[in-house]
Amino acid sequence: MPAMVRYHEAVGDMLMSADAITPDPRNPNNGDIDAIIESITINGVYRPVYVSRETGQIVAGHHLYAALMEMGAERIPVQWVDGDMEQVTRILLGDNQIARLARQDDAQIIDLLEWLNATERGVLGTGFNDSSIADLKALNAGGFHVPDPKPDPWPHECPECGHSWIGPCKPRDETDAP
């Protein structure tokens, strides 16, 4: 028997038959379906799957769709997207990549997780578990840390003295040969 899926009121008018849409086989992401299923179980479905009106293929929300299918859902909240193949490809790639570009404030995440941990359900539905929280805390034990930039592989030469180096500029001391 399929699991009961709870949909938030905001997506109620968007529900349609799951058979009406298909995943885009070009989607390069591989999401954590189990984490999404846990989130749906705890939080409900609160956003739609974005689907190309032209092709009926998913543009964004592939893993939400996969999780709902695994849960046996017969209806999916759908937001139709207009655009040609070039436009929907940009949306598909942009949705994935732009999310990866985000930087998180680990200290704020730790505070939120600690607050949730004091509740009856703890961190269920967040994608975090005791191990990932411990790892996050260990990484941030010394406070905020900005990683060193990648070394500059290009050779440089001072236009005044001819000193050359590879990597970031460092002040010369008296022992450096010209």
CORJOLIN-V985925 format. One record per residue. N is the residue number from 1. PHI is phi in radians with two decimals (NA if undefined). PSI is psi in degrees with one decimal (none if undefined). OMEGA is omega in whole degrees, -180 to 180 (* if undefined). Layout:
N/PHI/PSI/OMEGA ; N/PHI/PSI/OMEGA
This chain:
1/NA/134.5/-179 ; 2/-1.13/148.4/177 ; 3/-1.19/148.9/178 ; 4/-1.31/125.3/179 ; 5/-1.87/127.8/179 ; 6/-1.75/128.3/179 ; 7/-1.88/135.0/175 ; 8/-1.21/152.0/-179 ; 9/-0.95/-34.3/-177 ; 10/-1.07/-25.2/-179 ; 11/-1.87/2.8/-176 ; 12/-1.00/-40.6/-180 ; 13/-1.35/-6.4/-178 ; 14/-1.70/-5.0/-174 ; 15/-1.20/133.1/176 ; 16/-2.55/170.7/-178 ; 17/-1.05/134.9/179 ; 18/-1.11/-24.9/-180 ; 19/-1.22/-14.0/-176 ; 20/-1.38/-11.1/-177 ; 21/-2.29/159.7/178 ; 22/-2.42/152.8/175 ; 23/-1.17/153.3/173 ; 24/-1.50/118.6/-177 ; 25/-1.15/-10.6/180 ; 26/-1.50/-3.5/-178 ; 27/-1.09/120.7/-176 ; 28/-1.49/-8.8/-177 ; 29/-1.46/149.9/173 ; 30/-2.22/102.3/-175 ; 31/-1.58/171.7/179 ; 32/-1.61/91.6/-176 ; 33/-1.08/-39.3/-180 ; 34/-1.07/-39.9/178 ; 35/-1.16/-37.1/179 ; 36/-1.21/-40.5/177 ; 37/-1.06/-42.8/177 ; 38/-1.06/-43.8/179 ; 39/-1.08/-43.7/178 ; 40/-1.09/-42.7/-179 ; 41/-1.07/-42.0/-177 ; 42/-1.48/-44.8/-170 ; 43/-1.79/-15.3/-174 ; 44/1.41/176.8/178 ; 45/-1.63/118.4/-173 ; 46/-2.07/1.8/179 ; 47/-2.54/158.9/-179 ; 48/-1.55/170.5/167 ; 49/-1.62/135.3/-180 ; 50/-1.65/127.5/-171 ; 51/-2.28/137.0/177 ; 52/-1.17/124.1/178 ; 53/-1.13/-32.4/-177 ; 54/-1.24/-42.6/-173 ; 55/-1.89/-19.3/-175 ; 56/1.33/9.8/180 ; 57/-1.69/149.2/180 ; 58/-1.17/135.6/177 ; 59/-1.78/-40.2/178 ; 60/-2.58/136.1/180 ; 61/1.89/23.4/-180 ; 62/-0.97/-41.5/-174 ; 63/-1.41/-28.3/171 ; 64/-1.10/-45.3/178 ; 65/-1.04/-48.1/-179 ; 66/-1.06/-41.4/179 ; 67/-1.12/-43.9/179 ; 68/-1.11/-38.1/178 ; 69/-1.13/-41.8/179 ; 70/-1.13/-30.2/178 ; 71/-1.42/-5.0/179 ; 72/1.47/18.2/-180 ; 73/-1.14/140.7/178 ; 74/-1.78/-15.3/180 ; 75/-2.18/145.7/-178 ; 76/-2.26/135.7/173 ; 77/-1.32/124.9/-175 ; 78/-2.14/133.6/169 ; 79/-1.97/118.2/-178 ; 80/-1.34/141.2/180 ; 81/-2.10/126.6/175 ; 82/-1.60/143.3/178 ; 83/2.67/154.9/178 ; 84/-1.38/-179.8/-176 ; 85/-1.04/-37.0/178 ; 86/-1.09/-45.8/-178 ; 87/-1.14/-45.9/-178 ; 88/-1.20/-28.6/175 ; 89/-1.18/-40.0/177 ; 90/-1.09/-40.8/179 ; 91/-1.15/-45.8/-180 ; 92/-1.00/-50.5/-179 ; 93/-1.22/-42.0/-179 ; 94/-1.11/-41.9/180 ; 95/-1.04/-41.2/179 ; 96/-1.26/-51.0/-173 ; 97/-1.25/-41.5/-177 ; 98/-1.12/-35.4/176 ; 99/-1.10/-37.2/179 ; 100/-1.20/-24.4/-178 ; 101/-1.33/-13.9/-179 ; 102/-1.14/145.0/174 ; 103/-1.97/134.2/-177 ; 104/-1.72/152.0/175 ; 105/-1.62/96.3/-175 ; 106/-1.00/-39.3/-179 ; 107/-1.09/-40.8/179 ; 108/-1.20/-38.9/177 ; 109/-1.09/-44.1/179 ; 110/-1.05/-43.4/178 ; 111/-1.05/-45.1/-180 ; 112/-1.14/-41.5/179 ; 113/-1.12/-41.4/178 ; 114/-1.11/-39.2/177 ; 115/-1.10/-47.0/179 ; 116/-1.12/-36.5/-180 ; 117/-1.04/-24.8/179 ; 118/-1.42/-5.8/179 ; 119/-1.56/170.1/-177 ; 120/-1.06/-41.1/-177 ; 121/-1.62/-1.3/178 ; 122/1.06/-135.1/-175 ; 123/-1.71/14.0/178 ; 124/-0.94/138.6/177 ; 125/1.47/4.2/-178 ; 126/-1.79/-13.2/-174 ; 127/1.55/-4.8/178 ; 128/-1.76/155.3/173 ; 129/-2.47/177.8/-177 ; 130/-0.97/-40.4/-178 ; 131/-1.18/-45.6/-179 ; 132/-1.20/-31.1/177 ; 133/-1.20/-43.3/178 ; 134/-1.07/-42.5/178 ; 135/-1.07/-44.1/-180 ; 136/-1.10/-42.6/179 ; 137/-1.14/-39.9/-180 ; 138/-1.13/-40.3/179 ; 139/-1.13/-27.0/-175 ; 140/-1.92/15.7/-177 ; 141/-1.07/-33.5/-178 ; 142/-1.58/10.4/-178 ; 143/1.60/-168.1/-177 ; 144/-1.13/134.6/-179 ; 145/-2.37/126.0/174 ; 146/-1.74/121.4/-179 ; 147/-1.13/151.7/177 ; 148/-1.08/142.2/178 ; 149/-1.16/159.1/177 ; 150/-1.10/141.4/-180 ; 151/-1.12/144.6/178 ; 152/-1.41/116.6/-175 ; 153/-1.44/-6.2/-174 ; 154/-1.51/140.6/176 ; 155/-1.28/144.9/179 ; 156/-2.17/154.6/177 ; 157/-2.44/132.6/179 ; 158/-1.24/126.8/-179 ; 159/-1.21/-17.1/-178 ; 160/-1.57/-46.4/-174 ; 161/-1.98/-10.2/179 ; 162/1.49/-1.8/178 ; 163/-1.00/134.2/179 ; 164/-2.12/152.6/-180 ; 165/-2.75/164.0/173 ; 166/-2.10/132.8/-180 ; 167/1.87/-168.9/-177 ; 168/-1.15/151.1/-180 ; 169/-1.15/130.5/177 ; 170/-2.20/143.3/178 ; 171/-1.10/139.7/177 ; 172/-1.40/145.8/172 ; 173/-1.92/178.1/-174 ; 174/-1.10/-22.5/-177 ; 175/-1.46/-13.3/179 ; 176/-1.23/132.6/177 ; 177/-1.35/145.8/180 ; 178/-1.18/none/*
